């Protein structure tokens, strides 16, 4: 690795320097998968990069990225109180 390969610590990574990956599974006990993930870029609006959510539509954005984030929601059994 050379110094050219190391990003400047004072700058945010470019879009092509970031990798996102998500996978969900129902597990061995539950009949359905209740887990979800979401990776986004925050601009003046939100651009969805990847999600397991069924009805999320990507939003067309042309502005500079302000931040990126990811979330995970762990399903806990489908009961009224999450049991």
PyMOL Python script that loads the backbone (N, CA, C, O; Angstrom):
from pymol import cmd

cmd.read_pdbstr("""\
ATOM      1  N   UNK A   1       0.850  -1.174   0.000  1.00  0.00           N
ATOM      2  CA  UNK A   1       0.000   0.000   0.000  1.00  0.00           C
ATOM      3  C   UNK A   1       0.893   1.234   0.000  1.00  0.00           C
ATOM      4  O   UNK A   1       1.824   1.335   0.800  1.00  0.00           O
ATOM      5  N   UNK A   2       0.615   2.147  -0.876  1.00  0.00           N
ATOM      6  CA  UNK A   2       1.388   3.389  -0.945  1.00  0.00           C
ATOM      7  C   UNK A   2       0.584   4.517  -0.322  1.00  0.00           C
ATOM      8  O   UNK A   2      -0.597   4.351  -0.014  1.00  0.00           O
ATOM      9  N   UNK A   3       1.216   5.649  -0.139  1.00  0.00           N
ATOM     10  CA  UNK A   3       0.509   6.811   0.415  1.00  0.00           C
ATOM     11  C   UNK A   3      -0.587   7.284  -0.530  1.00  0.00           C
ATOM     12  O   UNK A   3      -1.533   7.941  -0.095  1.00  0.00           O
ATOM     13  N   UNK A   4      -0.475   6.962  -1.819  1.00  0.00           N
ATOM     14  CA  UNK A   4      -1.525   7.320  -2.777  1.00  0.00           C
ATOM     15  C   UNK A   4      -2.797   6.508  -2.554  1.00  0.00           C
ATOM     16  O   UNK A   4      -3.883   6.949  -2.930  1.00  0.00           O
ATOM     17  N   UNK A   5      -2.676   5.309  -1.937  1.00  0.00           N
ATOM     18  CA  UNK A   5      -3.825   4.437  -1.692  1.00  0.00           C
ATOM     19  C   UNK A   5      -4.599   4.816  -0.439  1.00  0.00           C
ATOM     20  O   UNK A   5      -5.736   4.378  -0.263  1.00  0.00           O
ATOM     21  N   UNK A   6      -4.009   5.617   0.428  1.00  0.00           N
ATOM     22  CA  UNK A   6      -4.635   5.964   1.704  1.00  0.00           C
ATOM     23  C   UNK A   6      -5.387   7.278   1.567  1.00  0.00           C
ATOM     24  O   UNK A   6      -4.784   8.298   1.233  1.00  0.00           O
ATOM     25  N   UNK A   7      -6.731   7.273   1.824  1.00  0.00           N
ATOM     26  CA  UNK A   7      -7.476   8.528   1.732  1.00  0.00           C
ATOM     27  C   UNK A   7      -7.012   9.534   2.785  1.00  0.00           C
ATOM     28  O   UNK A   7      -6.575   9.149   3.870  1.00  0.00           O
ATOM     29  N   UNK A   8      -7.107  10.792   2.465  1.00  0.00           N
ATOM     30  CA  UNK A   8      -6.789  11.867   3.401  1.00  0.00           C
ATOM     31  C   UNK A   8      -7.771  11.793   4.573  1.00  0.00           C
ATOM     32  O   UNK A   8      -8.984  11.791   4.366  1.00  0.00           O
ATOM     33  N   UNK A   9      -7.252  11.734   5.793  1.00  0.00           N
ATOM     34  CA  UNK A   9      -8.113  11.628   6.972  1.00  0.00           C
ATOM     35  C   UNK A   9      -9.003  12.848   7.157  1.00  0.00           C
ATOM     36  O   UNK A   9      -9.992  12.782   7.886  1.00  0.00           O
ATOM     37  N   UNK A  10      -8.672  13.954   6.514  1.00  0.00           N
ATOM     38  CA  UNK A  10      -9.457  15.168   6.663  1.00  0.00           C
ATOM     39  C   UNK A  10     -10.604  15.293   5.675  1.00  0.00           C
ATOM     40  O   UNK A  10     -11.298  16.310   5.673  1.00  0.00           O
ATOM     41  N   UNK A  11     -10.825  14.280   4.829  1.00  0.00           N
ATOM     42  CA  UNK A  11     -11.910  14.361   3.860  1.00  0.00           C
ATOM     43  C   UNK A  11     -12.808  13.142   3.975  1.00  0.00           C
ATOM     44  O   UNK A  11     -12.377  12.070   4.401  1.00  0.00           O
ATOM     45  N   UNK A  12     -14.072  13.326   3.587  1.00  0.00           N
ATOM     46  CA  UNK A  12     -14.977  12.184   3.573  1.00  0.00           C
ATOM     47  C   UNK A  12     -14.674  11.326   2.346  1.00  0.00           C
ATOM     48  O   UNK A  12     -14.204  11.850   1.336  1.00  0.00           O
ATOM     49  N   UNK A  13     -14.935  10.012   2.412  1.00  0.00           N
ATOM     50  CA  UNK A  13     -14.654   9.151   1.266  1.00  0.00           C
ATOM     51  C   UNK A  13     -15.567   9.475   0.090  1.00  0.00           C
ATOM     52  O   UNK A  13     -16.705   9.907   0.273  1.00  0.00           O
ATOM     53  N   UNK A  14     -15.056   9.260  -1.115  1.00  0.00           N
ATOM     54  CA  UNK A  14     -15.877   9.411  -2.314  1.00  0.00           C
ATOM     55  C   UNK A  14     -16.886   8.272  -2.374  1.00  0.00           C
ATOM     56  O   UNK A  14     -16.705   7.244  -1.721  1.00  0.00           O
ATOM     57  N   UNK A  15     -17.948   8.450  -3.154  1.00  0.00           N
ATOM     58  CA  UNK A  15     -18.957   7.406  -3.301  1.00  0.00           C
ATOM     59  C   UNK A  15     -18.349   6.086  -3.766  1.00  0.00           C
ATOM     60  O   UNK A  15     -18.770   5.023  -3.311  1.00  0.00           O
ATOM     61  N   UNK A  16     -17.363   6.138  -4.669  1.00  0.00           N
ATOM     62  CA  UNK A  16     -16.767   4.912  -5.185  1.00  0.00           C
ATOM     63  C   UNK A  16     -15.789   4.261  -4.199  1.00  0.00           C
ATOM     64  O   UNK A  16     -15.260   3.188  -4.487  1.00  0.00           O
ATOM     65  N   UNK A  17     -15.541   4.883  -3.056  1.00  0.00           N
ATOM     66  CA  UNK A  17     -14.678   4.313  -2.026  1.00  0.00           C
ATOM     67  C   UNK A  17     -15.481   3.644  -0.915  1.00  0.00           C
ATOM     68  O   UNK A  17     -14.901   3.104   0.027  1.00  0.00           O
ATOM     69  N   UNK A  18     -16.801   3.675  -1.014  1.00  0.00           N
ATOM     70  CA  UNK A  18     -17.658   3.113   0.032  1.00  0.00           C
ATOM     71  C   UNK A  18     -18.374   1.876  -0.502  1.00  0.00           C
ATOM     72  O   UNK A  18     -18.874   1.877  -1.627  1.00  0.00           O
ATOM     73  N   UNK A  19     -18.421   0.812   0.317  1.00  0.00           N
ATOM     74  CA  UNK A  19     -19.134  -0.411  -0.025  1.00  0.00           C
ATOM     75  C   UNK A  19     -20.186  -0.673   1.041  1.00  0.00           C
ATOM     76  O   UNK A  19     -19.928  -0.513   2.234  1.00  0.00           O
ATOM     77  N   UNK A  20     -21.375  -1.076   0.603  1.00  0.00           N
ATOM     78  CA  UNK A  20     -22.460  -1.437   1.514  1.00  0.00           C
ATOM     79  C   UNK A  20     -22.948  -2.821   1.142  1.00  0.00           C
ATOM     80  O   UNK A  20     -22.989  -3.170  -0.038  1.00  0.00           O
ATOM     81  N   UNK A  21     -23.319  -3.615   2.137  1.00  0.00           N
ATOM     82  CA  UNK A  21     -23.864  -4.940   1.885  1.00  0.00           C
ATOM     83  C   UNK A  21     -24.795  -5.295   3.018  1.00  0.00           C
ATOM     84  O   UNK A  21     -24.486  -5.020   4.177  1.00  0.00           O
ATOM     85  N   UNK A  22     -25.915  -5.894   2.715  1.00  0.00           N
ATOM     86  CA  UNK A  22     -26.856  -6.326   3.744  1.00  0.00           C
ATOM     87  C   UNK A  22     -27.503  -7.633   3.356  1.00  0.00           C
ATOM     88  O   UNK A  22     -27.690  -7.912   2.172  1.00  0.00           O
ATOM     89  N   UNK A  23     -27.847  -8.438   4.346  1.00  0.00           N
ATOM     90  CA  UNK A  23     -28.488  -9.716   4.135  1.00  0.00           C
ATOM     91  C   UNK A  23     -29.336 -10.018   5.356  1.00  0.00           C
ATOM     92  O   UNK A  23     -28.896  -9.793   6.483  1.00  0.00           O
ATOM     93  N   UNK A  24     -30.538 -10.521   5.153  1.00  0.00           N
ATOM     94  CA  UNK A  24     -31.374 -10.923   6.276  1.00  0.00           C
ATOM     95  C   UNK A  24     -31.729 -12.390   6.127  1.00  0.00           C
ATOM     96  O   UNK A  24     -31.636 -12.955   5.038  1.00  0.00           O
ATOM     97  N   UNK A  25     -32.135 -13.002   7.229  1.00  0.00           N
ATOM     98  CA  UNK A  25     -32.509 -14.412   7.219  1.00  0.00           C
ATOM     99  C   UNK A  25     -33.532 -14.641   8.321  1.00  0.00           C
ATOM    100  O   UNK A  25     -33.435 -14.031   9.385  1.00  0.00           O
ATOM    101  N   UNK A  26     -34.499 -15.499   8.088  1.00  0.00           N
ATOM    102  CA  UNK A  26     -35.541 -15.731   9.101  1.00  0.00           C
ATOM    103  C   UNK A  26     -35.025 -16.512  10.300  1.00  0.00           C
ATOM    104  O   UNK A  26     -35.674 -16.537  11.346  1.00  0.00           O
ATOM    105  N   UNK A  27     -33.873 -17.144  10.164  1.00  0.00           N
ATOM    106  CA  UNK A  27     -33.309 -17.916  11.268  1.00  0.00           C
ATOM    107  C   UNK A  27     -33.880 -19.324  11.314  1.00  0.00           C
ATOM    108  O   UNK A  27     -34.544 -19.763  10.375  1.00  0.00           O
ATOM    109  N   UNK A  28     -33.619 -20.031  12.410  1.00  0.00           N
ATOM    110  CA  UNK A  28     -34.023 -21.440  12.532  1.00  0.00           C
ATOM    111  C   UNK A  28     -35.342 -21.631  13.267  1.00  0.00           C
ATOM    112  O   UNK A  28     -35.891 -22.733  13.259  1.00  0.00           O
ATOM    113  N   UNK A  29     -35.873 -20.566  13.913  1.00  0.00           N
ATOM    114  CA  UNK A  29     -37.046 -20.728  14.762  1.00  0.00           C
ATOM    115  C   UNK A  29     -38.307 -20.120  14.148  1.00  0.00           C
ATOM    116  O   UNK A  29     -39.367 -20.745  14.184  1.00  0.00           O
ATOM    117  N   UNK A  30     -38.214 -18.920  13.589  1.00  0.00           N
ATOM    118  CA  UNK A  30     -39.384 -18.183  13.112  1.00  0.00           C
ATOM    119  C   UNK A  30     -39.795 -18.616  11.709  1.00  0.00           C
ATOM    120  O   UNK A  30     -38.939 -18.956  10.891  1.00  0.00           O
ATOM    121  N   UNK A  31     -41.113 -18.606  11.419  1.00  0.00           N
ATOM    122  CA  UNK A  31     -41.569 -18.955  10.068  1.00  0.00           C
ATOM    123  C   UNK A  31     -41.385 -17.830   9.054  1.00  0.00           C
ATOM    124  O   UNK A  31     -41.357 -18.088   7.851  1.00  0.00           O
ATOM    125  N   UNK A  32     -41.260 -16.593   9.516  1.00  0.00           N
ATOM    126  CA  UNK A  32     -41.086 -15.457   8.607  1.00  0.00           C
ATOM    127  C   UNK A  32     -39.884 -14.628   9.038  1.00  0.00           C
ATOM    128  O   UNK A  32     -39.465 -14.679  10.195  1.00  0.00           O
ATOM    129  N   UNK A  33     -39.335 -13.868   8.106  1.00  0.00           N
ATOM    130  CA  UNK A  33     -38.207 -12.993   8.380  1.00  0.00           C
ATOM    131  C   UNK A  33     -38.738 -11.606   8.744  1.00  0.00           C
ATOM    132  O   UNK A  33     -39.415 -10.970   7.936  1.00  0.00           O
ATOM    133  N   UNK A  34     -38.440 -11.142   9.940  1.00  0.00           N
ATOM    134  CA  UNK A  34     -38.878  -9.822  10.393  1.00  0.00           C
ATOM    135  C   UNK A  34     -37.724  -8.843  10.519  1.00  0.00           C
ATOM    136  O   UNK A  34     -37.909  -7.736  11.026  1.00  0.00           O
ATOM    137  N   UNK A  35     -36.546  -9.225  10.070  1.00  0.00           N
ATOM    138  CA  UNK A  35     -35.377  -8.357  10.125  1.00  0.00           C
ATOM    139  C   UNK A  35     -35.328  -7.492   8.870  1.00  0.00           C
ATOM    140  O   UNK A  35     -35.733  -7.933   7.795  1.00  0.00           O
ATOM    141  N   UNK A  36     -34.840  -6.277   9.001  1.00  0.00           N
ATOM    142  CA  UNK A  36     -34.699  -5.374   7.861  1.00  0.00           C
ATOM    143  C   UNK A  36     -33.419  -4.566   7.998  1.00  0.00           C
ATOM    144  O   UNK A  36     -32.910  -4.379   9.103  1.00  0.00           O
ATOM    145  N   UNK A  37     -32.901  -4.087   6.873  1.00  0.00           N
ATOM    146  CA  UNK A  37     -31.759  -3.186   6.871  1.00  0.00           C
ATOM    147  C   UNK A  37     -32.016  -2.068   5.889  1.00  0.00           C
ATOM    148  O   UNK A  37     -32.873  -2.181   5.012  1.00  0.00           O
ATOM    149  N   UNK A  38     -31.266  -0.980   6.039  1.00  0.00           N
ATOM    150  CA  UNK A  38     -31.388   0.175   5.161  1.00  0.00           C
ATOM    151  C   UNK A  38     -30.046   0.890   5.118  1.00  0.00           C
ATOM    152  O   UNK A  38     -29.492   1.211   6.170  1.00  0.00           O
ATOM    153  N   UNK A  39     -29.511   1.145   3.931  1.00  0.00           N
ATOM    154  CA  UNK A  39     -28.308   1.955   3.737  1.00  0.00           C
ATOM    155  C   UNK A  39     -28.708   3.181   2.932  1.00  0.00           C
ATOM    156  O   UNK A  39     -29.385   3.053   1.912  1.00  0.00           O
ATOM    157  N   UNK A  40     -28.308   4.352   3.366  1.00  0.00           N
ATOM    158  CA  UNK A  40     -28.718   5.589   2.697  1.00  0.00           C
ATOM    159  C   UNK A  40     -27.545   6.545   2.560  1.00  0.00           C
ATOM    160  O   UNK A  40     -26.541   6.447   3.265  1.00  0.00           O
ATOM    161  N   UNK A  41     -27.709   7.465   1.634  1.00  0.00           N
ATOM    162  CA  UNK A  41     -26.862   8.639   1.563  1.00  0.00           C
ATOM    163  C   UNK A  41     -27.751   9.829   1.870  1.00  0.00           C
ATOM    164  O   UNK A  41     -28.858   9.940   1.343  1.00  0.00           O
ATOM    165  N   UNK A  42     -27.269  10.706   2.714  1.00  0.00           N
ATOM    166  CA  UNK A  42     -28.022  11.904   3.036  1.00  0.00           C
ATOM    167  C   UNK A  42     -27.507  13.060   2.193  1.00  0.00           C
ATOM    168  O   UNK A  42     -26.329  13.416   2.238  1.00  0.00           O
ATOM    169  N   UNK A  43     -28.390  13.615   1.452  1.00  0.00           N
ATOM    170  CA  UNK A  43     -28.078  14.796   0.658  1.00  0.00           C
ATOM    171  C   UNK A  43     -29.106  15.830   1.101  1.00  0.00           C
ATOM    172  O   UNK A  43     -29.431  15.873   2.287  1.00  0.00           O
ATOM    173  N   UNK A  44     -29.621  16.643   0.231  1.00  0.00           N
ATOM    174  CA  UNK A  44     -30.719  17.506   0.651  1.00  0.00           C
ATOM    175  C   UNK A  44     -31.998  16.685   0.751  1.00  0.00           C
ATOM    176  O   UNK A  44     -32.992  17.127   1.326  1.00  0.00           O
ATOM    177  N   UNK A  45     -31.957  15.488   0.185  1.00  0.00           N
ATOM    178  CA  UNK A  45     -32.998  14.482   0.316  1.00  0.00           C
ATOM    179  C   UNK A  45     -32.297  13.156   0.582  1.00  0.00           C
ATOM    180  O   UNK A  45     -31.068  13.092   0.575  1.00  0.00           O
ATOM    181  N   UNK A  46     -33.069  12.096   0.817  1.00  0.00           N
ATOM    182  CA  UNK A  46     -32.477  10.795   1.095  1.00  0.00           C
ATOM    183  C   UNK A  46     -32.464   9.951  -0.174  1.00  0.00           C
ATOM    184  O   UNK A  46     -33.464   9.885  -0.888  1.00  0.00           O
ATOM    185  N   UNK A  47     -31.329   9.306  -0.456  1.00  0.00           N
ATOM    186  CA  UNK A  47     -31.198   8.377  -1.575  1.00  0.00           C
ATOM    187  C   UNK A  47     -30.967   6.991  -1.003  1.00  0.00           C
ATOM    188  O   UNK A  47     -29.956   6.756  -0.342  1.00  0.00           O
ATOM    189  N   UNK A  48     -31.892   6.071  -1.247  1.00  0.00           N
ATOM    190  CA  UNK A  48     -31.764   4.715  -0.729  1.00  0.00           C
ATOM    191  C   UNK A  48     -30.804   3.938  -1.614  1.00  0.00           C
ATOM    192  O   UNK A  48     -30.987   3.879  -2.830  1.00  0.00           O
ATOM    193  N   UNK A  49     -29.778   3.339  -1.008  1.00  0.00           N
ATOM    194  CA  UNK A  49     -28.783   2.553  -1.741  1.00  0.00           C
ATOM    195  C   UNK A  49     -29.145   1.080  -1.757  1.00  0.00           C
ATOM    196  O   UNK A  49     -28.985   0.415  -2.781  1.00  0.00           O
ATOM    197  N   UNK A  50     -29.630   0.558  -0.639  1.00  0.00           N
ATOM    198  CA  UNK A  50     -30.021  -0.843  -0.541  1.00  0.00           C
ATOM    199  C   UNK A  50     -30.936  -0.991   0.658  1.00  0.00           C
ATOM    200  O   UNK A  50     -30.739  -0.328   1.677  1.00  0.00           O
ATOM    201  N   UNK A  51     -31.933  -1.854   0.547  1.00  0.00           N
ATOM    202  CA  UNK A  51     -32.827  -2.098   1.670  1.00  0.00           C
ATOM    203  C   UNK A  51     -33.525  -3.430   1.497  1.00  0.00           C
ATOM    204  O   UNK A  51     -33.658  -3.929   0.380  1.00  0.00           O
ATOM    205  N   UNK A  52     -33.969  -4.003   2.597  1.00  0.00           N
ATOM    206  CA  UNK A  52     -34.808  -5.186   2.557  1.00  0.00           C
ATOM    207  C   UNK A  52     -36.272  -4.795   2.726  1.00  0.00           C
ATOM    208  O   UNK A  52     -37.145  -5.662   2.680  1.00  0.00           O
ATOM    209  N   UNK A  53     -36.558  -3.513   2.919  1.00  0.00           N
ATOM    210  CA  UNK A  53     -37.931  -3.048   3.078  1.00  0.00           C
ATOM    211  C   UNK A  53     -38.689  -3.231   1.767  1.00  0.00           C
ATOM    212  O   UNK A  53     -38.136  -2.940   0.707  1.00  0.00           O
ATOM    213  N   UNK A  54     -39.938  -3.702   1.802  1.00  0.00           N
ATOM    214  CA  UNK A  54     -40.633  -4.064   0.569  1.00  0.00           C
ATOM    215  C   UNK A  54     -41.082  -2.904  -0.313  1.00  0.00           C
ATOM    216  O   UNK A  54     -41.158  -3.084  -1.529  1.00  0.00           O
ATOM    217  N   UNK A  55     -41.380  -1.735   0.223  1.00  0.00           N
ATOM    218  CA  UNK A  55     -41.971  -0.656  -0.580  1.00  0.00           C
ATOM    219  C   UNK A  55     -41.111   0.594  -0.661  1.00  0.00           C
ATOM    220  O   UNK A  55     -41.647   1.682  -0.873  1.00  0.00           O
ATOM    221  N   UNK A  56     -39.816   0.483  -0.502  1.00  0.00           N
ATOM    222  CA  UNK A  56     -38.940   1.658  -0.552  1.00  0.00           C
ATOM    223  C   UNK A  56     -38.528   1.904  -1.999  1.00  0.00           C
ATOM    224  O   UNK A  56     -38.053   0.994  -2.679  1.00  0.00           O
ATOM    225  N   UNK A  57     -38.711   3.135  -2.465  1.00  0.00           N
ATOM    226  CA  UNK A  57     -38.324   3.492  -3.828  1.00  0.00           C
ATOM    227  C   UNK A  57     -37.142   4.463  -3.782  1.00  0.00           C
ATOM    228  O   UNK A  57     -37.145   5.405  -2.989  1.00  0.00           O
ATOM    229  N   UNK A  58     -36.125   4.237  -4.633  1.00  0.00           N
ATOM    230  CA  UNK A  58     -34.999   5.185  -4.678  1.00  0.00           C
ATOM    231  C   UNK A  58     -35.465   6.589  -5.050  1.00  0.00           C
ATOM    232  O   UNK A  58     -36.404   6.763  -5.826  1.00  0.00           O
ATOM    233  N   UNK A  59     -34.802   7.565  -4.493  1.00  0.00           N
ATOM    234  CA  UNK A  59     -35.121   8.966  -4.755  1.00  0.00           C
ATOM    235  C   UNK A  59     -33.994   9.543  -5.595  1.00  0.00           C
ATOM    236  O   UNK A  59     -32.827   9.402  -5.230  1.00  0.00           O
ATOM    237  N   UNK A  60     -34.311  10.184  -6.702  1.00  0.00           N
ATOM    238  CA  UNK A  60     -33.297  10.761  -7.579  1.00  0.00           C
ATOM    239  C   UNK A  60     -32.737  12.037  -6.965  1.00  0.00           C
ATOM    240  O   UNK A  60     -33.484  12.957  -6.633  1.00  0.00           O
ATOM    241  N   UNK A  61     -31.415  12.085  -6.817  1.00  0.00           N
ATOM    242  CA  UNK A  61     -30.754  13.205  -6.159  1.00  0.00           C
ATOM    243  C   UNK A  61     -29.582  13.672  -7.023  1.00  0.00           C
ATOM    244  O   UNK A  61     -28.913  12.848  -7.646  1.00  0.00           O
ATOM    245  N   UNK A  62     -29.326  14.967  -7.068  1.00  0.00           N
ATOM    246  CA  UNK A  62     -28.197  15.478  -7.808  1.00  0.00           C
ATOM    247  C   UNK A  62     -27.243  16.287  -6.961  1.00  0.00           C
ATOM    248  O   UNK A  62     -26.285  16.850  -7.490  1.00  0.00           O
ATOM    249  N   UNK A  63     -27.470  16.361  -5.675  1.00  0.00           N
ATOM    250  CA  UNK A  63     -26.667  17.183  -4.775  1.00  0.00           C
ATOM    251  C   UNK A  63     -25.501  16.392  -4.190  1.00  0.00           C
ATOM    252  O   UNK A  63     -25.477  15.164  -4.265  1.00  0.00           O
ATOM    253  N   UNK A  64     -24.547  17.093  -3.612  1.00  0.00           N
ATOM    254  CA  UNK A  64     -23.399  16.485  -2.944  1.00  0.00           C
ATOM    255  C   UNK A  64     -23.857  15.703  -1.719  1.00  0.00           C
ATOM    256  O   UNK A  64     -24.769  16.126  -1.009  1.00  0.00           O
ATOM    257  N   UNK A  65     -23.210  14.546  -1.474  1.00  0.00           N
ATOM    258  CA  UNK A  65     -23.518  13.744  -0.291  1.00  0.00           C
ATOM    259  C   UNK A  65     -23.045  14.466   0.960  1.00  0.00           C
ATOM    260  O   UNK A  65     -21.909  14.936   1.017  1.00  0.00           O
ATOM    261  N   UNK A  66     -23.908  14.554   1.957  1.00  0.00           N
ATOM    262  CA  UNK A  66     -23.555  15.146   3.244  1.00  0.00           C
ATOM    263  C   UNK A  66     -23.098  14.082   4.236  1.00  0.00           C
ATOM    264  O   UNK A  66     -22.208  14.325   5.052  1.00  0.00           O
ATOM    265  N   UNK A  67     -23.714  12.898   4.161  1.00  0.00           N
ATOM    266  CA  UNK A  67     -23.385  11.810   5.076  1.00  0.00           C
ATOM    267  C   UNK A  67     -23.951  10.513   4.511  1.00  0.00           C
ATOM    268  O   UNK A  67     -24.748  10.525   3.573  1.00  0.00           O
ATOM    269  N   UNK A  68     -23.528   9.398   5.092  1.00  0.00           N
ATOM    270  CA  UNK A  68     -24.079   8.085   4.769  1.00  0.00           C
ATOM    271  C   UNK A  68     -24.341   7.371   6.081  1.00  0.00           C
ATOM    272  O   UNK A  68     -23.617   7.570   7.057  1.00  0.00           O
ATOM    273  N   UNK A  69     -25.370   6.544   6.108  1.00  0.00           N
ATOM    274  CA  UNK A  69     -25.646   5.796   7.327  1.00  0.00           C
ATOM    275  C   UNK A  69     -26.334   4.488   6.992  1.00  0.00           C
ATOM    276  O   UNK A  69     -26.834   4.300   5.883  1.00  0.00           O
ATOM    277  N   UNK A  70     -26.354   3.583   7.966  1.00  0.00           N
ATOM    278  CA  UNK A  70     -27.048   2.315   7.830  1.00  0.00           C
ATOM    279  C   UNK A  70     -27.806   2.019   9.103  1.00  0.00           C
ATOM    280  O   UNK A  70     -27.414   2.455  10.185  1.00  0.00           O
ATOM    281  N   UNK A  71     -28.899   1.272   8.975  1.00  0.00           N
ATOM    282  CA  UNK A  71     -29.716   0.878  10.125  1.00  0.00           C
ATOM    283  C   UNK A  71     -30.039  -0.604  10.026  1.00  0.00           C
ATOM    284  O   UNK A  71     -30.078  -1.174   8.935  1.00  0.00           O
ATOM    285  N   UNK A  72     -30.270  -1.217  11.175  1.00  0.00           N
ATOM    286  CA  UNK A  72     -30.726  -2.594  11.241  1.00  0.00           C
ATOM    287  C   UNK A  72     -31.882  -2.643  12.216  1.00  0.00           C
ATOM    288  O   UNK A  72     -31.796  -2.090  13.313  1.00  0.00           O
ATOM    289  N   UNK A  73     -32.977  -3.306  11.822  1.00  0.00           N
ATOM    290  CA  UNK A  73     -34.112  -3.538  12.722  1.00  0.00           C
ATOM    291  C   UNK A  73     -34.243  -5.039  12.894  1.00  0.00           C
ATOM    292  O   UNK A  73     -34.502  -5.762  11.932  1.00  0.00           O
ATOM    293  N   UNK A  74     -34.066  -5.502  14.115  1.00  0.00           N
ATOM    294  CA  UNK A  74     -34.113  -6.932  14.395  1.00  0.00           C
ATOM    295  C   UNK A  74     -35.526  -7.316  14.797  1.00  0.00           C
ATOM    296  O   UNK A  74     -36.019  -6.875  15.835  1.00  0.00           O
ATOM    297  N   UNK A  75     -36.181  -8.134  13.982  1.00  0.00           N
ATOM    298  CA  UNK A  75     -37.504  -8.627  14.317  1.00  0.00           C
ATOM    299  C   UNK A  75     -37.422  -9.519  15.538  1.00  0.00           C
ATOM    300  O   UNK A  75     -36.449 -10.254  15.704  1.00  0.00           O
ATOM    301  N   UNK A  76     -38.445  -9.465  16.409  1.00  0.00           N
ATOM    302  CA  UNK A  76     -38.386 -10.223  17.658  1.00  0.00           C
ATOM    303  C   UNK A  76     -39.626 -11.096  17.876  1.00  0.00           C
ATOM    304  O   UNK A  76     -40.138 -11.174  18.992  1.00  0.00           O
ATOM    305  N   UNK A  77     -40.096 -11.733  16.843  1.00  0.00           N
ATOM    306  CA  UNK A  77     -41.096 -12.763  17.045  1.00  0.00           C
ATOM    307  C   UNK A  77     -42.501 -12.465  16.606  1.00  0.00           C
ATOM    308  O   UNK A  77     -43.328 -13.376  16.609  1.00  0.00           O
ATOM    309  N   UNK A  78     -42.827 -11.242  16.226  1.00  0.00           N
ATOM    310  CA  UNK A  78     -44.133 -10.944  15.670  1.00  0.00           C
ATOM    311  C   UNK A  78     -45.273 -10.800  16.658  1.00  0.00           C
ATOM    312  O   UNK A  78     -46.404 -10.551  16.241  1.00  0.00           O
ATOM    313  N   UNK A  79     -45.027 -10.944  17.932  1.00  0.00           N
ATOM    314  CA  UNK A  79     -46.094 -10.762  18.915  1.00  0.00           C
ATOM    315  C   UNK A  79     -46.458  -9.303  19.062  1.00  0.00           C
ATOM    316  O   UNK A  79     -45.717  -8.427  18.617  1.00  0.00           O
ATOM    317  N   UNK A  80     -47.598  -9.032  19.686  1.00  0.00           N
ATOM    318  CA  UNK A  80     -48.073  -7.654  19.871  1.00  0.00           C
ATOM    319  C   UNK A  80     -47.067  -6.791  20.624  1.00  0.00           C
ATOM    320  O   UNK A  80     -46.996  -5.583  20.398  1.00  0.00           O
ATOM    321  N   UNK A  81     -46.296  -7.393  21.506  1.00  0.00           N
ATOM    322  CA  UNK A  81     -45.302  -6.642  22.269  1.00  0.00           C
ATOM    323  C   UNK A  81     -43.885  -7.015  21.839  1.00  0.00           C
ATOM    324  O   UNK A  81     -42.926  -6.750  22.563  1.00  0.00           O
ATOM    325  N   UNK A  82     -43.755  -7.622  20.677  1.00  0.00           N
ATOM    326  CA  UNK A  82     -42.436  -8.015  20.185  1.00  0.00           C
ATOM    327  C   UNK A  82     -41.903  -9.264  20.799  1.00  0.00           C
ATOM    328  O   UNK A  82     -40.694  -9.494  20.771  1.00  0.00           O
ATOM    329  N   UNK A  83     -42.770 -10.097  21.363  1.00  0.00           N
ATOM    330  CA  UNK A  83     -42.349 -11.349  22.027  1.00  0.00           C
ATOM    331  C   UNK A  83     -42.442 -12.515  21.089  1.00  0.00           C
ATOM    332  O   UNK A  83     -42.129 -13.642  21.473  1.00  0.00           O
TER     333      UNK A  83
END
""", "prot")
cmd.dss("prot")
cmd.show_as("cartoon", "prot")
cmd.util.cbc("prot")
cmd.orient("prot")
